[in-house]
Every structure is written in C-alpha cells, then in structure tokens.
C-alpha cells in the first residue's frame, strides 16, 4: 500500500505572506514538504502568517527546478487555469501527490503542464491568490480522504486556548 503523502511545489512565489499562509495550510492539512523555486521569496522571507510555526514541522526547501524534486513515487498534479484541466470537484487525489502551483503573476508553461500526471483547476469566477489556492486544494484532498479525523477531540487539540465555547 502506498503511503499517503502530500508535497507542494511553489513556482517563484513573490509574497512572504502567501508563503507563510501556505506553510500554515500545510501544517494544518498534513502536507509534509514544500519546495519553492525562484529568488523573489528569498529576498523577502518572513513567516508573517505562519502563526503556528509550521515551518518547524513542514520542510521548506529552495530548489532550482521544481519538477526534478518530486518526492519518490509521487504523482505530479499541476494546479492551473488551463484548457483541458480537470475540475477539482471531480478530481480523485493520488495517495502520494506533489502539487505544483504556478507563480502568482504567471502560469505554468506548456512544457510544465506536459510534465504533470494530472492538471486541475478550481472552478471559480476569476483566479484565487496562491495561498487561497493551496488551502482549497489541500482542504479538498483532506475532505475526500478516507482517513479524515474529526470530532470534539480534534477540536480541543486544534482550537485557540481561549476558546471554550460549545454547541448545546
């Protein structure tokens, strides 16, 4: 049986706020690794929005080229608004997935799209920003998983320490 793993590839992210939000999403929704390419993020890195210090649990690695760093056995899933892509609503996530997200101010090239095992899009009117897109894809993966953990015990472990409200 294939181990269920999710890794993320960010193509030349420009915003430290978005990368911080991606780190937080990865930590909350069980992605183990994030690779990023380009130099823009390195010039401005700060984990402003990673308030849960996910960068301590999720590996964040700068690489020259994303596709050659796909984790072993991972299916590469491009996330891009391109003709012929599959709607995320109908997509069945592979157990071992490497999600590649295009740059915030650009797109995956045709060559990159051709290197993907699957390409999906989020059926929204217009495009979402990078962090929002990663959150939606990881949530969709989580919501479709047979291994989903839910209930009051998870809520108690996850909520803010000042939150003691209950539904009665």
C-alpha positions as CSV (number, residue, x, y, z in Angstrom):
1,X,0.0,0.0,0.0
2,X,1.3,3.5,-0.9
3,X,2.0,5.8,2.0
4,X,-0.3,8.8,1.8
5,X,1.8,11.9,1.4
6,X,1.4,15.4,0.0
7,X,4.1,17.8,-1.1
8,X,3.8,21.2,-2.5
9,X,5.8,23.0,-5.2
10,X,5.6,26.8,-5.4
11,X,6.9,28.3,-8.6
12,X,8.8,31.6,-7.8
13,X,6.5,32.8,-5.1
14,X,6.7,36.6,-4.6
15,X,4.9,37.2,-1.3
16,X,6.3,36.1,2.1
17,X,2.7,36.5,3.4
18,X,1.4,33.9,0.9
19,X,4.3,31.5,1.6
20,X,3.6,31.9,5.4
21,X,0.0,31.1,4.7
22,X,1.0,28.1,2.6
23,X,3.2,26.8,5.5
24,X,0.3,27.2,7.9
25,X,-2.1,25.3,5.5
26,X,0.5,22.5,5.0
27,X,0.9,22.1,8.8
28,X,-2.9,22.1,9.3
29,X,-3.7,19.7,6.5
30,X,-0.9,17.2,6.6
31,X,1.4,18.2,3.8
32,X,4.9,17.2,4.6
33,X,7.1,19.2,2.3
34,X,7.2,22.5,0.4
35,X,9.6,23.2,-2.4
36,X,9.9,26.6,-4.0
37,X,11.9,28.0,-6.9
38,X,13.0,31.5,-7.9
39,X,14.6,34.3,-5.9
40,X,11.7,36.6,-5.0
41,X,10.8,34.9,-1.8
42,X,14.3,34.7,-0.5
43,X,14.7,38.4,-0.9
44,X,11.6,39.0,1.4
45,X,11.2,35.9,3.5
46,X,9.5,36.2,6.8
47,X,6.8,33.9,8.1
48,X,4.3,36.6,9.0
49,X,1.3,34.5,8.7
50,X,2.7,31.2,10.0
51,X,1.5,31.8,13.5
52,X,1.6,28.1,14.3
53,X,5.3,27.8,13.5
54,X,4.5,25.2,10.8
55,X,8.0,25.9,9.4
56,X,9.3,23.7,12.2
57,X,7.2,20.7,11.2
58,X,6.9,21.2,7.4
59,X,10.2,21.2,5.4
60,X,10.6,24.3,3.2
61,X,13.3,23.9,0.6
62,X,14.6,26.2,-2.1
63,X,15.3,24.3,-5.4
64,X,16.4,25.4,-8.8
65,X,13.7,23.5,-10.6
66,X,10.5,22.0,-9.1
67,X,9.8,19.0,-11.3
68,X,13.1,17.3,-10.7
69,X,12.4,17.4,-6.9
70,X,9.2,15.4,-7.0
71,X,9.2,13.1,-4.0
72,X,9.8,9.4,-4.8
73,X,6.7,7.8,-6.3
74,X,4.6,11.0,-6.2
75,X,2.2,11.8,-9.0
76,X,2.7,15.4,-10.1
77,X,-0.5,17.4,-10.1
78,X,-0.4,20.8,-11.7
79,X,-2.8,23.4,-10.4
80,X,-3.5,25.9,-13.1
81,X,-6.3,27.5,-15.1
82,X,-5.5,25.8,-18.4
83,X,-7.8,24.4,-21.1
84,X,-8.4,20.7,-20.7
85,X,-7.7,20.7,-16.9
86,X,-10.0,18.7,-14.7
87,X,-12.2,20.4,-12.2
88,X,-11.0,19.9,-8.6
89,X,-14.6,18.9,-7.7
90,X,-14.4,15.7,-9.7
91,X,-10.6,15.1,-9.1
92,X,-9.5,12.0,-7.2
93,X,-6.3,12.8,-5.4
94,X,-3.5,10.3,-5.6
95,X,-2.3,8.9,-2.3
96,X,1.2,10.3,-2.9
97,X,0.8,13.7,-4.6
98,X,3.1,16.5,-5.5
99,X,1.0,19.6,-6.2
100,X,2.7,22.2,-8.4
101,X,1.4,25.8,-8.3
102,X,2.3,28.4,-10.9
103,X,3.6,31.8,-10.0
104,X,1.3,34.4,-8.5
105,X,1.7,36.6,-11.5
106,X,2.1,34.0,-14.2
107,X,1.2,30.4,-15.2
108,X,2.7,27.0,-15.7
109,X,4.3,26.8,-19.2
110,X,3.1,24.3,-21.7
111,X,6.2,22.2,-21.1
112,X,5.5,22.1,-17.4
113,X,1.8,21.2,-17.9
114,X,3.0,18.3,-20.1
115,X,5.2,17.0,-17.3
116,X,2.2,16.6,-14.9
117,X,0.3,13.4,-14.4
118,X,-2.8,15.5,-13.9
119,X,-3.8,19.1,-14.1
120,X,-6.7,20.5,-12.1
121,X,-8.4,23.9,-11.7
122,X,-10.6,25.3,-9.1
123,X,-13.9,26.3,-10.7
124,X,-14.1,29.8,-9.5
125,X,-15.0,33.0,-11.4
126,X,-11.5,34.5,-11.8
127,X,-8.4,33.2,-10.1
128,X,-7.6,32.9,-6.4
129,X,-4.3,34.0,-4.9
130,X,-1.6,31.5,-4.2
131,X,-2.3,30.9,-0.5
132,X,-6.0,30.6,-1.1
133,X,-5.5,28.1,-3.9
134,X,-3.2,25.9,-1.8
135,X,-5.7,26.0,1.0
136,X,-8.6,24.9,-1.2
137,X,-6.6,22.1,-2.9
138,X,-5.3,20.7,0.5
139,X,-8.8,21.0,2.0
140,X,-10.3,19.2,-1.0
141,X,-7.7,16.4,-0.5
142,X,-8.5,16.2,3.2
143,X,-12.3,16.2,2.7
144,X,-12.1,13.4,0.2
145,X,-9.7,11.2,2.3
146,X,-11.0,8.0,3.9
147,X,-8.6,8.7,6.8
148,X,-10.2,12.0,7.9
149,X,-10.1,12.7,11.6
150,X,-12.9,14.8,13.0
151,X,-14.9,15.4,16.2
152,X,-14.6,17.1,19.5
153,X,-11.1,15.7,20.4
154,X,-9.7,17.2,17.2
155,X,-11.4,20.5,18.0
156,X,-10.0,20.6,21.6
157,X,-6.5,19.9,20.2
158,X,-6.8,22.5,17.4
159,X,-8.7,25.5,18.8
160,X,-7.3,28.6,20.4
161,X,-6.7,28.1,24.2
162,X,-9.1,31.0,24.9
163,X,-12.0,29.2,23.0
164,X,-14.1,27.1,25.3
165,X,-17.5,27.6,23.6
166,X,-19.6,24.5,22.9
167,X,-22.7,23.8,20.8
168,X,-25.5,22.8,23.1
